[in-house]
Every structure is written in C-alpha cells, then in structure tokens.
Amino acid sequence: MKKKMYFIIFGANGDLTKRKLLPALYNIKNKTQNSPEIIATGRRAYTTKDYINETKEPVSSFLKQDYDKEKTEEFLNAIEYQRI
C-alpha cells in the first residue's frame, strides 16, 4: 500500500531547496513510487509556473546520474507554490 507523503517547504526560493531538498524528494519519488505532495512557500511573488521554471535548471543539475527529463518535469509540475 502506498502512503501519501506531504511536505511543506518554507523558504523554497533558497539554495538549499534547489540543491538538496528537491533532488532528495525526487529520489524518494522514483525509488519508492510514492508521489510526495509538495507545497513550496516563499516571499517572492511567483506563480507556480514561474517557480517551476526557475527551479527546473538548478534541480536538474544537482540530480547528476538520476536525471531523467520526463520524470523531472513530472515531479516539478506536481509542486504547488504559495507566496507567504
């Protein structure tokens, strides 16, 4: 049975999120076949689409050998961004 995982990332515009948190959550998704629900929060006035577009390149570069374009797109498109 798959368990639903929920994550809220505070300060999602920061370097730590792009270098460590999102690649780790991507790996969890691919290794366990669980789809974590991710809400990214930050102070910047981004739409979810803006956030995903800004995050795509840094996250892809830190995935190294686990990078798969289709899976990365699918993972990032499941993120919801909320301004706080």
C-alpha positions as a Markdown table, in Angstrom:
| # | Residue | x | y | z |
|---|---|---|---|---|
| 1 | Met | 0.0 | 0.0 | 0.0 |
| 2 | Lys | 1.3 | 3.4 | -1.0 |
| 3 | Lys | 1.4 | 6.0 | 1.7 |
| 4 | Lys | 0.8 | 9.6 | 0.9 |
| 5 | Met | 3.6 | 12.0 | 1.9 |
| 6 | Tyr | 3.1 | 15.7 | 2.4 |
| 7 | Phe | 5.9 | 18.3 | 2.5 |
| 8 | Ile | 5.7 | 22.0 | 3.0 |
| 9 | Ile | 9.0 | 23.7 | 2.2 |
| 10 | Phe | 9.4 | 27.1 | 3.9 |
| 11 | Gly | 11.9 | 29.4 | 2.1 |
| 12 | Ala | 11.6 | 27.4 | -1.1 |
| 13 | Asn | 13.4 | 30.0 | -3.2 |
| 14 | Gly | 16.7 | 29.3 | -1.3 |
| 15 | Asp | 19.7 | 27.5 | -2.5 |
| 16 | Leu | 19.3 | 24.6 | 0.0 |
| 17 | Thr | 15.9 | 23.7 | -1.5 |
| 18 | Lys | 17.2 | 23.6 | -5.0 |
| 19 | Arg | 20.5 | 21.8 | -4.2 |
| 20 | Lys | 19.3 | 19.3 | -1.6 |
| 21 | Leu | 15.6 | 19.2 | -0.7 |
| 22 | Leu | 14.0 | 18.9 | -4.1 |
| 23 | Pro | 16.6 | 16.4 | -5.5 |
| 24 | Ala | 16.1 | 14.3 | -2.4 |
| 25 | Leu | 12.3 | 14.4 | -2.8 |
| 26 | Tyr | 12.7 | 13.5 | -6.5 |
| 27 | Asn | 14.8 | 10.5 | -5.5 |
| 28 | Ile | 12.2 | 9.4 | -2.9 |
| 29 | Lys | 9.5 | 9.6 | -5.6 |
| 30 | Asn | 11.5 | 7.5 | -8.0 |
| 31 | Lys | 12.8 | 4.9 | -5.6 |
| 32 | Thr | 9.6 | 4.3 | -3.6 |
| 33 | Gln | 7.0 | 5.1 | -6.3 |
| 34 | Asn | 5.3 | 7.3 | -3.8 |
| 35 | Ser | 4.3 | 10.7 | -5.0 |
| 36 | Pro | 5.0 | 13.3 | -2.4 |
| 37 | Glu | 2.6 | 16.2 | -2.3 |
| 38 | Ile | 4.9 | 19.3 | -2.1 |
| 39 | Ile | 3.8 | 22.9 | -1.3 |
| 40 | Ala | 6.7 | 25.3 | -1.7 |
| 41 | Thr | 6.4 | 28.6 | 0.1 |
| 42 | Gly | 8.4 | 31.8 | -0.2 |
| 43 | Arg | 8.3 | 35.6 | -0.2 |
| 44 | Arg | 8.7 | 36.1 | -3.9 |
| 45 | Ala | 5.7 | 36.9 | -6.0 |
| 46 | Tyr | 5.8 | 33.9 | -8.2 |
| 47 | Thr | 3.1 | 31.9 | -9.8 |
| 48 | Thr | 3.5 | 28.1 | -9.5 |
| 49 | Lys | 4.6 | 28.1 | -13.2 |
| 50 | Asp | 7.2 | 30.8 | -12.5 |
| 51 | Tyr | 8.6 | 28.9 | -9.6 |
| 52 | Ile | 8.9 | 25.6 | -11.6 |
| 53 | Asn | 10.6 | 27.4 | -14.5 |
| 54 | Glu | 13.2 | 29.0 | -12.1 |
| 55 | Thr | 13.7 | 25.7 | -10.2 |
| 56 | Lys | 14.0 | 23.4 | -13.2 |
| 57 | Glu | 17.6 | 24.0 | -14.2 |
| 58 | Pro | 19.2 | 24.1 | -10.8 |
| 59 | Val | 17.4 | 20.9 | -9.6 |
| 60 | Ser | 18.3 | 19.1 | -12.9 |
| 61 | Ser | 22.0 | 20.0 | -12.5 |
| 62 | Phe | 22.1 | 18.6 | -8.9 |
| 63 | Leu | 20.4 | 15.3 | -9.8 |
| 64 | Lys | 23.5 | 14.1 | -11.6 |
| 65 | Gln | 23.1 | 10.4 | -12.6 |
| 66 | Asp | 19.4 | 10.2 | -11.6 |
| 67 | Tyr | 18.4 | 12.9 | -14.1 |
| 68 | Asp | 15.6 | 11.9 | -16.4 |
| 69 | Lys | 14.0 | 14.8 | -18.3 |
| 70 | Glu | 10.4 | 13.3 | -18.3 |
| 71 | Lys | 10.5 | 12.2 | -14.7 |
| 72 | Thr | 11.9 | 15.6 | -13.6 |
| 73 | Glu | 9.3 | 17.5 | -15.5 |
| 74 | Glu | 6.5 | 15.3 | -14.0 |
| 75 | Phe | 8.0 | 15.8 | -10.5 |
| 76 | Leu | 8.3 | 19.5 | -10.7 |
| 77 | Asn | 4.9 | 20.0 | -12.3 |
| 78 | Ala | 3.4 | 18.4 | -9.2 |
| 79 | Ile | 4.7 | 21.2 | -6.9 |
| 80 | Glu | 2.5 | 24.0 | -5.8 |
| 81 | Tyr | 4.0 | 27.4 | -5.0 |
| 82 | Gln | 2.4 | 29.7 | -2.4 |
| 83 | Arg | 3.6 | 33.2 | -1.5 |
| 84 | Ile | 3.7 | 33.9 | 2.2 |
